[in-house]
Amino acid sequence: MNEAPQLSVVVPVHNEQDNIAPLVGEIVQALRGLIPFEIVYVDDLSKDNSLQVLRDLKATTPELRVIRHIQNSGQSTAVRNGVKAARAPWIATLDGDGQNDPADIPNLLKERAKGDAQTKLFAGWRVNRQDSGSKRWASKWANKIRSNMLKDETPDTGCGIKLFERDAFLELPYFDHMHRYLPALMQRSGWKTVSVPVNHRHRTSGVSKYNNLNRALVGVRDLRGVAWLITRSRRTPVEEV
């Protein structure tokens, strides 16, 4: 690849060997000829054959880059390390389980083209969730509680497909599970965010890494922490003189 990418697609994975090749193929199909791009996969120390699948795909997918954690670190760390490794000024993220549709990335790019320079995040909004009833119920109440506490006016922060400016993201405070609070964190930094309806699909292979209970237990602590960060924010406009 000689042309510098304008978009980096960052995909964190942990034990998703059967979902990798189909998703890479869909990303390529959605973006080749549309925008110079790269794909940055971050393997979070998978125990299955994910890393070998990625290594094999590099031979046929010149846009693909692969980095690997030397210890299991979680999705937020994987996303952040992928963004740090990315070469493009804008980042699109996808979950590695294939439930996000890469065909929605061009739609997010269209929304960016219509937006203003103060909008730094275009967040996917799963209007037709394909998860189990219990997950949909848990997500509905979690989003309602989060929205009431953080006032981020975002209907769905758990959606993995997002488009954001790399520099703005790297200025955000980093903590585990931060990827679930990007709209509130971006707004805390003074930027605008937009929610964009996107497709959502059934998982066709592998198993979810989370359940409703562990998400709830971690979420309560994180929600209180993000609310505290918002109250401690002081944004001062600057000008060059």
Backbone bond lengths (Angstrom), bond angles and torsions (degrees), N, CA, C in turn:
res aa  C-N    CA-C-N  psi(-1)  N-CA   C-N-CA  omega(-1)  CA-C   N-CA-C  phi
1 M - - - 1.470 - - 1.524 109.73 -
2 N 1.326 116.28 114.52 1.450 120.41 -178.76 1.522 111.93 -94.87
3 E 1.320 117.79 -32.15 1.456 122.38 -177.60 1.521 110.14 -80.20
4 A 1.333 116.19 130.77 1.467 120.10 180.00 1.524 109.02 -64.18
5 P 1.319 117.95 134.70 1.465 120.00 -179.27 1.523 112.04 -69.55
6 Q 1.310 115.89 143.56 1.459 121.45 173.02 1.526 111.50 -97.03
7 L 1.332 115.59 -14.14 1.464 121.53 -179.95 1.518 109.14 -141.25
8 S 1.321 115.65 133.71 1.465 121.38 173.13 1.526 108.34 -112.82
9 V 1.314 116.23 124.92 1.460 121.58 176.84 1.522 107.72 -97.03
10 V 1.314 117.12 112.84 1.466 122.69 -175.97 1.529 109.06 -102.38
11 V 1.330 115.37 126.51 1.463 120.91 -177.31 1.531 109.58 -130.37
12 P 1.325 118.64 110.15 1.463 120.91 174.03 1.526 110.26 -81.87
13 V 1.338 117.56 140.23 1.467 120.04 178.58 1.523 110.89 -138.74
14 H 1.311 114.46 146.45 1.458 122.58 171.51 1.515 107.71 -145.88
15 N 1.318 116.13 109.72 1.468 122.40 179.77 1.530 112.10 58.51
16 E 1.317 115.90 57.31 1.469 121.81 179.79 1.525 110.91 -127.64
17 Q 1.331 118.23 39.82 1.461 121.90 -171.01 1.527 113.99 -56.07
18 D 1.317 118.12 -36.06 1.464 120.64 -176.14 1.526 113.20 -84.50
19 N 1.323 117.17 -13.10 1.470 120.48 -178.90 1.527 113.02 -97.16
20 I 1.336 117.27 -12.47 1.466 120.07 -171.52 1.521 112.35 -69.25
21 A 1.315 117.59 -55.86 1.466 120.20 -175.24 1.533 112.27 -60.81
22 P 1.345 119.86 -46.30 1.466 118.32 177.60 1.535 113.02 -59.48
23 L 1.347 116.74 -39.53 1.464 119.39 -177.89 1.522 111.19 -70.13
24 V 1.321 117.59 -41.79 1.472 120.08 176.42 1.523 109.91 -59.34
25 G 1.331 117.29 -43.32 1.461 120.26 178.61 1.520 112.39 -60.80
26 E 1.328 117.37 -38.41 1.465 120.90 178.89 1.524 111.71 -69.98
27 I 1.319 117.25 -37.30 1.468 120.20 177.66 1.525 109.85 -63.03
28 V 1.322 116.09 -46.90 1.461 120.71 178.80 1.519 110.80 -59.77
29 Q 1.317 116.83 -44.66 1.465 121.00 -179.70 1.531 111.46 -62.34
30 A 1.316 116.98 -36.95 1.468 120.71 -177.00 1.525 112.62 -74.99
31 L 1.339 117.80 -29.09 1.460 119.83 -167.34 1.529 115.95 -115.51
32 R 1.323 118.60 -23.82 1.470 118.60 179.88 1.519 110.15 -62.27
33 G 1.319 115.25 130.06 1.455 121.18 -178.25 1.510 113.94 86.20
34 L 1.328 117.08 -9.94 1.465 121.18 -179.84 1.519 111.83 -97.74
35 I 1.351 116.31 -43.64 1.452 121.85 -175.98 1.523 108.14 -158.47
36 P 1.336 118.60 142.93 1.469 119.12 173.46 1.531 109.62 -64.12
37 F 1.324 117.80 125.77 1.452 120.42 -172.60 1.530 111.14 -143.37
38 E 1.311 114.45 164.54 1.451 122.12 169.53 1.529 107.69 -133.66
39 I 1.316 115.84 159.69 1.465 121.96 175.92 1.521 106.99 -117.76
40 V 1.318 116.97 123.23 1.461 121.83 179.48 1.521 108.51 -113.92
41 Y 1.321 116.39 105.28 1.462 121.19 174.60 1.519 109.40 -91.14
42 V 1.319 115.48 137.01 1.462 121.58 177.15 1.523 107.66 -118.08
43 D 1.327 116.00 110.68 1.462 120.46 179.21 1.523 109.05 -88.07
44 D 1.328 115.21 115.99 1.465 121.04 -177.39 1.531 110.37 -88.16
45 L 1.335 114.44 60.16 1.462 123.17 178.37 1.530 111.66 53.04
46 S 1.321 115.10 56.59 1.466 120.07 178.10 1.525 110.95 -62.41
47 K 1.323 115.37 148.11 1.460 121.65 177.66 1.528 111.72 -97.94
48 D 1.315 117.50 -10.06 1.457 120.71 178.28 1.530 109.39 -95.61
49 N 1.326 117.72 -152.72 1.463 121.86 -175.32 1.526 113.00 -94.69
50 S 1.330 117.52 19.21 1.468 120.73 -176.30 1.528 112.78 -56.38
51 L 1.317 117.35 -46.21 1.464 120.00 -176.02 1.519 111.34 -63.84
52 Q 1.319 117.93 -40.93 1.465 119.97 179.30 1.520 111.41 -67.10
53 V 1.331 116.64 -38.45 1.464 119.94 176.13 1.529 109.94 -58.69
54 L 1.319 116.48 -44.34 1.464 120.62 179.53 1.521 111.38 -64.25
55 R 1.322 117.16 -43.03 1.465 120.35 178.26 1.523 111.39 -60.62
56 D 1.322 117.15 -41.65 1.460 120.54 178.96 1.527 111.42 -65.88
57 L 1.330 117.15 -38.32 1.465 120.85 -178.79 1.525 112.56 -67.22
58 K 1.319 117.41 -27.33 1.462 119.87 179.48 1.529 111.89 -59.71
59 A 1.326 117.22 -27.95 1.459 121.13 -178.91 1.520 112.24 -68.77
60 T 1.334 117.37 -25.57 1.462 121.00 -176.93 1.522 113.38 -115.27
61 T 1.330 116.90 -4.55 1.471 121.16 -178.23 1.520 108.74 -127.60
62 P 1.330 117.97 92.46 1.470 120.12 -175.57 1.524 113.61 -63.85
63 E 1.325 117.60 -21.60 1.464 120.05 179.63 1.533 112.85 -76.23
64 L 1.318 117.09 -13.29 1.465 121.39 -171.30 1.526 112.25 -84.26
65 R 1.327 114.72 130.08 1.460 122.94 170.56 1.526 108.01 -123.03
66 V 1.315 117.04 149.98 1.463 121.13 -176.35 1.515 109.68 -134.18
67 I 1.325 116.09 129.30 1.454 120.84 170.46 1.517 107.71 -123.99
68 R 1.333 115.35 155.76 1.457 119.58 -173.91 1.515 110.56 -133.92
69 H 1.324 116.42 134.11 1.462 121.03 171.49 1.524 109.81 -72.41
70 I 1.304 116.57 143.84 1.460 119.94 175.77 1.518 111.15 -91.43
71 Q 1.335 116.60 -5.18 1.456 121.72 168.73 1.518 108.41 -148.24
72 N 1.315 116.39 150.63 1.455 120.49 -178.90 1.523 109.81 -65.33
73 S 1.354 116.46 125.13 1.462 120.12 -170.81 1.515 114.24 -128.86
74 G 1.330 119.38 -7.38 1.448 120.84 177.41 1.522 113.66 95.49
75 Q 1.329 114.36 167.92 1.464 120.63 -171.38 1.520 113.19 -68.95
76 S 1.336 118.12 -41.72 1.465 119.25 -178.41 1.517 111.75 -62.50
77 T 1.332 116.62 -41.88 1.461 120.06 178.69 1.523 110.56 -66.51
78 A 1.331 116.51 -38.73 1.459 119.88 178.11 1.525 111.07 -63.25
79 V 1.326 116.72 -44.01 1.465 119.95 177.76 1.530 110.40 -61.45
80 R 1.312 116.27 -47.31 1.469 119.65 -177.47 1.533 111.35 -62.95
81 N 1.322 117.80 -42.92 1.461 119.54 179.09 1.521 111.37 -66.88
82 G 1.331 116.78 -33.88 1.454 119.63 174.53 1.516 112.17 -65.26
83 V 1.336 116.39 -41.92 1.464 120.52 177.77 1.528 110.86 -64.80
84 K 1.320 117.08 -41.03 1.462 120.61 178.16 1.528 111.33 -62.60
85 A 1.324 116.75 -35.90 1.464 120.76 -179.91 1.523 112.76 -79.30
86 A 1.332 116.65 -18.97 1.468 121.40 -175.53 1.518 111.66 -65.11
87 R 1.326 115.41 148.97 1.466 121.43 -178.84 1.519 113.68 -104.67
88 A 1.330 117.50 -8.19 1.466 120.83 -176.60 1.518 110.80 -95.83
89 P 1.347 117.55 155.79 1.462 120.59 179.86 1.527 113.42 -75.60
90 W 1.335 117.59 -17.04 1.465 121.04 178.31 1.519 109.77 -124.88
91 I 1.332 114.72 144.68 1.451 122.65 -174.50 1.524 109.77 -120.01
92 A 1.324 116.76 135.86 1.466 121.90 165.69 1.519 107.06 -113.62
93 T 1.322 117.15 135.22 1.458 120.34 177.32 1.519 110.29 -113.84
94 L 1.327 114.90 148.72 1.458 122.89 175.60 1.521 107.81 -138.37
95 D 1.332 117.16 144.44 1.450 119.94 169.29 1.529 108.86 -70.51
96 G 1.327 116.34 147.99 1.453 120.32 -176.38 1.509 115.20 -80.73
97 D 1.339 117.87 -0.59 1.468 120.43 -176.56 1.519 113.69 -86.85
98 G 1.325 117.75 -3.14 1.458 121.31 177.54 1.509 115.41 85.07
99 Q 1.340 117.69 0.90 1.471 118.71 -179.37 1.528 112.42 -76.31
100 N 1.318 118.14 -25.29 1.461 121.31 171.79 1.521 109.34 -80.70
101 D 1.321 117.02 144.62 1.460 122.46 -176.79 1.532 109.67 -101.77
102 P 1.343 118.60 114.21 1.471 119.96 178.41 1.521 113.77 -58.24
103 A 1.329 117.69 -22.03 1.464 120.46 177.90 1.517 112.09 -63.42
104 D 1.335 117.70 -15.26 1.461 120.98 177.11 1.533 112.50 -80.60
105 I 1.321 118.27 -16.29 1.470 119.78 -178.86 1.527 111.24 -59.70
106 P 1.349 120.14 -46.38 1.469 118.77 175.84 1.524 113.57 -56.53
107 N 1.341 117.16 -33.86 1.469 119.78 177.82 1.529 111.07 -66.61
108 L 1.319 116.43 -39.14 1.460 119.48 176.63 1.527 110.56 -64.88
109 L 1.324 116.92 -38.67 1.468 120.50 177.63 1.531 110.77 -64.14
110 K 1.330 117.30 -37.01 1.466 120.49 176.75 1.525 110.82 -64.69
111 E 1.336 116.67 -40.13 1.468 119.87 177.53 1.527 110.32 -64.44
112 R 1.319 117.08 -38.32 1.465 119.71 177.07 1.525 111.13 -62.40
113 A 1.324 116.45 -40.31 1.468 120.28 -179.80 1.520 111.66 -63.38
114 K 1.343 116.91 -28.06 1.469 120.69 179.69 1.521 111.98 -87.45
115 G 1.316 117.32 -15.56 1.455 120.91 -175.22 1.524 113.18 -83.34
116 D 1.332 114.52 -179.20 1.461 118.55 177.82 1.521 109.74 -106.52
117 A 1.326 115.30 174.92 1.462 120.54 -173.85 1.517 113.07 -67.54
118 Q 1.332 117.87 -16.02 1.458 121.00 -179.29 1.529 112.41 -85.51
119 T 1.322 117.12 -8.22 1.465 120.51 178.43 1.518 108.89 -91.82
120 K 1.313 115.80 112.81 1.464 121.14 -173.80 1.521 113.34 -110.49
121 L 1.341 118.01 -5.42 1.460 120.94 -178.81 1.519 110.36 -140.51
122 F 1.329 115.18 129.44 1.453 122.77 173.75 1.524 105.85 -119.24
123 A 1.324 115.80 107.17 1.458 121.92 -170.17 1.519 111.39 -101.89
124 G 1.323 116.67 132.65 1.449 121.13 177.02 1.527 112.19 -65.65
125 W 1.311 115.77 143.83 1.464 122.91 -179.22 1.533 107.14 -128.44
126 R 1.330 115.70 108.21 1.463 121.03 -176.73 1.527 109.79 -77.35
127 V 1.309 115.99 96.56 1.464 120.01 -176.06 1.530 111.47 -82.33
128 N 1.336 117.23 -13.65 1.462 120.83 -179.32 1.526 108.47 -135.33
129 R 1.333 116.09 72.14 1.459 121.67 -175.58 1.526 111.85 -59.30
130 Q 1.352 115.48 137.39 1.456 121.61 179.07 1.530 112.06 -110.86
131 D 1.317 117.29 22.24 1.456 122.30 176.47 1.528 109.96 -86.97
132 S 1.330 115.47 176.23 1.462 120.36 177.10 1.521 110.38 -65.83
133 G 1.325 115.73 162.22 1.465 120.10 179.39 1.508 112.44 -59.57
134 S 1.327 117.77 -38.63 1.463 120.21 -179.41 1.514 111.60 -66.46
135 K 1.341 116.84 -37.92 1.468 119.52 178.32 1.518 111.04 -68.02
136 R 1.332 116.17 -40.51 1.468 119.02 179.00 1.522 110.30 -63.99
137 W 1.329 116.83 -42.11 1.462 120.73 179.50 1.526 110.51 -63.25
138 A 1.335 116.59 -46.97 1.464 120.39 -179.59 1.522 110.88 -62.31
139 S 1.330 116.60 -41.20 1.460 120.55 -179.37 1.524 111.68 -66.28
140 K 1.329 115.55 -39.55 1.469 119.70 179.48 1.520 111.10 -59.07
141 W 1.347 116.76 -46.97 1.455 119.74 -178.14 1.527 111.82 -72.98
142 A 1.333 116.70 -34.78 1.463 119.17 177.39 1.520 110.90 -64.65
143 N 1.339 117.11 -41.73 1.453 120.46 178.41 1.528 111.52 -65.30
144 K 1.331 116.47 -37.53 1.466 119.92 179.85 1.527 111.02 -66.06
145 I 1.333 116.36 -44.81 1.464 120.26 179.02 1.521 110.80 -64.45
146 R 1.336 115.77 -44.95 1.466 119.97 179.87 1.525 111.67 -60.89
147 S 1.331 115.75 -45.01 1.464 120.24 -178.73 1.521 111.33 -62.36
148 N 1.342 116.98 -39.91 1.465 120.51 179.36 1.529 111.93 -66.27
149 M 1.324 116.60 -36.22 1.458 120.06 -177.71 1.522 112.79 -80.82
150 L 1.332 116.49 -41.68 1.465 119.88 -171.97 1.528 113.50 -97.91
151 K 1.333 117.33 -16.35 1.470 121.36 179.72 1.529 111.57 55.21
152 D 1.348 116.20 41.04 1.456 119.16 -176.61 1.525 113.50 -90.78
153 E 1.347 116.99 -3.42 1.465 122.51 176.25 1.531 111.15 51.39
154 T 1.334 115.79 43.45 1.464 122.15 -179.12 1.522 108.99 -125.39
155 P 1.333 118.13 118.96 1.458 119.72 -174.66 1.526 114.76 -74.52
156 D 1.330 118.34 -18.55 1.466 120.14 -173.33 1.522 109.76 -153.90
157 T 1.331 117.29 96.49 1.473 119.06 178.93 1.516 112.25 -91.96
158 G 1.341 118.25 -8.89 1.451 120.52 -178.17 1.511 114.37 -85.03
159 C 1.318 118.02 -4.45 1.461 121.22 -179.05 1.531 110.00 -71.12
160 G 1.324 116.85 130.65 1.461 120.41 -175.19 1.508 114.79 -76.53
161 I 1.332 118.69 -20.11 1.452 119.81 -178.06 1.525 110.34 -87.44
162 K 1.324 114.73 119.12 1.461 121.94 -178.86 1.517 108.87 -145.26
163 L 1.321 115.89 157.99 1.457 122.88 174.01 1.510 107.16 -130.03
164 F 1.337 117.08 125.08 1.463 119.42 -178.38 1.524 111.21 -150.52
165 E 1.319 114.45 161.37 1.459 120.60 178.14 1.529 109.69 -75.74
166 R 1.301 115.84 132.09 1.470 120.93 -176.49 1.529 111.75 -59.59
167 D 1.324 118.00 -49.50 1.476 120.79 -176.00 1.524 111.12 -62.77
168 A 1.339 116.66 -40.36 1.466 119.73 -179.97 1.525 110.31 -63.95
169 F 1.322 116.91 -40.18 1.464 120.64 179.39 1.526 111.12 -63.89
170 L 1.313 117.07 -44.76 1.461 120.09 -175.66 1.531 112.76 -70.47
171 E 1.315 117.63 -13.08 1.461 120.83 174.66 1.530 112.46 -84.29
172 L 1.324 117.25 -12.40 1.465 120.60 -177.10 1.529 110.80 -72.25
173 P 1.333 117.46 150.71 1.463 119.65 174.33 1.526 109.50 -63.49
174 Y 1.319 115.27 134.26 1.466 119.88 -177.75 1.517 111.35 -98.01
175 F 1.328 116.56 134.31 1.462 122.57 171.18 1.525 107.59 -158.65
176 D 1.323 116.93 160.87 1.449 120.70 179.30 1.532 109.70 -61.01
177 H 1.332 115.88 137.87 1.474 123.94 -178.72 1.533 113.10 75.05
178 M 1.320 117.91 11.26 1.470 119.77 -179.70 1.528 111.87 -62.03
179 H 1.340 117.51 -24.79 1.468 119.20 -176.87 1.528 112.39 -61.96
180 R 1.342 117.48 -18.59 1.464 121.06 179.37 1.536 112.73 -83.14
181 Y 1.316 116.91 -5.69 1.467 120.25 -174.75 1.531 112.07 -126.70
182 L 1.314 117.41 23.54 1.462 119.71 -175.57 1.527 113.72 -59.74
183 P 1.333 121.13 -42.66 1.473 118.29 178.77 1.525 112.39 -58.20
184 A 1.336 117.58 -47.78 1.464 120.38 -179.81 1.524 111.31 -63.46
185 L 1.318 117.54 -39.79 1.467 121.01 -179.22 1.526 111.15 -68.93
186 M 1.330 116.96 -39.32 1.468 119.77 176.37 1.522 110.75 -64.25
187 Q 1.334 116.27 -42.93 1.465 119.78 179.05 1.529 110.46 -64.77
188 R 1.308 116.61 -37.66 1.466 120.66 176.41 1.530 110.95 -57.90
189 S 1.329 116.72 -33.82 1.463 121.09 179.85 1.520 113.03 -82.85
190 G 1.348 116.16 -0.12 1.457 119.27 176.13 1.516 114.83 97.82
191 W 1.333 117.65 6.76 1.458 120.46 -178.06 1.528 110.91 -98.52
192 K 1.320 116.04 158.81 1.453 122.61 174.28 1.533 109.67 -88.45
193 T 1.337 116.03 153.39 1.459 121.84 174.57 1.519 109.24 -132.68
194 V 1.328 115.87 153.06 1.459 121.91 -179.40 1.526 108.32 -132.84
195 S 1.326 117.44 136.57 1.459 122.45 174.15 1.522 109.38 -96.73
196 V 1.334 115.97 132.97 1.462 121.84 -175.65 1.528 109.22 -124.37
197 P 1.341 118.50 124.21 1.470 119.76 177.67 1.534 111.72 -59.13
198 V 1.336 115.58 134.25 1.462 120.77 -179.39 1.525 109.81 -136.77
199 N 1.317 114.99 165.01 1.451 122.37 177.25 1.527 110.41 -75.08
200 H 1.316 116.47 155.90 1.462 121.88 174.38 1.516 108.04 -141.59
201 R 1.357 116.20 139.92 1.460 119.97 -171.13 1.527 111.17 -126.90
202 H 1.321 115.29 159.79 1.453 120.64 174.84 1.531 109.67 -67.92
203 R 1.307 116.22 144.88 1.469 120.46 169.18 1.524 107.51 -69.39
204 T 1.335 116.88 128.51 1.459 120.74 -177.67 1.518 112.97 -101.69
205 S 1.346 116.91 -15.23 1.457 119.94 -179.11 1.513 109.52 -153.05
206 G 1.333 116.78 154.25 1.453 120.93 178.58 1.516 111.83 78.35
207 V 1.329 114.81 -176.26 1.466 120.45 -178.20 1.523 109.78 -130.06
208 S 1.332 115.43 152.28 1.458 121.13 178.34 1.518 110.33 -64.27
209 K 1.334 115.84 145.08 1.464 120.92 -179.35 1.527 111.74 -89.24
210 Y 1.341 118.01 -0.99 1.457 121.94 -174.85 1.522 110.26 -130.98
211 N 1.328 115.52 158.11 1.460 120.02 166.61 1.525 108.32 -129.63
212 N 1.321 115.55 170.28 1.463 119.80 -174.44 1.522 112.53 -60.87
213 L 1.338 117.53 -37.30 1.459 120.84 -176.51 1.517 111.72 -68.62
214 N 1.338 117.41 -49.43 1.466 116.32 -177.21 1.521 112.00 -68.90
215 R 1.332 117.43 -29.97 1.467 119.08 174.99 1.525 110.51 -65.15
216 A 1.327 116.23 -41.72 1.463 120.24 -177.63 1.528 111.02 -65.95
217 L 1.329 116.59 -44.11 1.460 119.88 -177.30 1.519 111.30 -63.89
218 V 1.326 117.12 -44.05 1.467 120.77 178.51 1.520 110.19 -70.34
219 G 1.355 116.21 -38.25 1.452 120.05 -174.96 1.508 113.89 -63.34
220 V 1.327 118.54 -37.09 1.460 121.19 179.95 1.526 110.60 -61.25
221 R 1.311 116.52 -46.17 1.462 120.66 179.84 1.525 111.26 -64.62
222 D 1.347 115.96 -45.52 1.461 119.64 -178.75 1.522 111.56 -64.96
223 L 1.327 116.65 -40.20 1.459 120.85 -179.06 1.517 110.89 -60.80
224 R 1.308 116.91 -43.61 1.462 120.42 177.48 1.529 110.62 -63.55
225 G 1.330 116.26 -38.67 1.457 119.26 179.55 1.520 112.84 -66.13
226 V 1.330 116.93 -42.35 1.467 120.07 179.37 1.529 110.40 -67.06
227 A 1.331 116.96 -39.68 1.466 119.84 176.70 1.526 110.41 -59.81
228 W 1.334 116.56 -39.68 1.476 120.22 177.63 1.523 110.32 -65.33
229 L 1.325 117.83 -43.25 1.466 120.66 179.34 1.527 111.15 -59.01
230 I 1.324 116.21 -40.17 1.461 120.09 -179.53 1.526 110.77 -63.53
231 T 1.330 117.28 -41.42 1.470 119.99 -179.91 1.515 112.01 -67.99
232 R 1.340 118.00 -23.76 1.462 121.80 -177.43 1.524 112.71 -95.46
233 S 1.327 117.22 4.67 1.458 120.37 -177.59 1.528 110.79 -79.79
234 R 1.331 115.70 136.77 1.466 121.36 172.04 1.520 107.69 -132.43
235 R 1.333 115.80 110.58 1.454 121.17 -179.62 1.516 108.98 -102.80
236 T 1.311 116.14 123.66 1.460 121.92 -178.96 1.518 110.01 -117.77
237 P 1.321 118.88 115.61 1.472 120.02 175.77 1.527 110.14 -61.97
238 V 1.313 115.16 143.79 1.470 120.01 178.87 1.520 109.15 -126.16
239 E 1.314 115.02 157.74 1.454 120.52 174.29 1.518 109.30 -143.28
240 E 1.308 114.99 149.04 1.467 119.82 178.46 1.520 109.61 -83.21
241 V 1.313 115.97 134.87 1.486 120.06 -177.78 1.515 110.07 -121.66
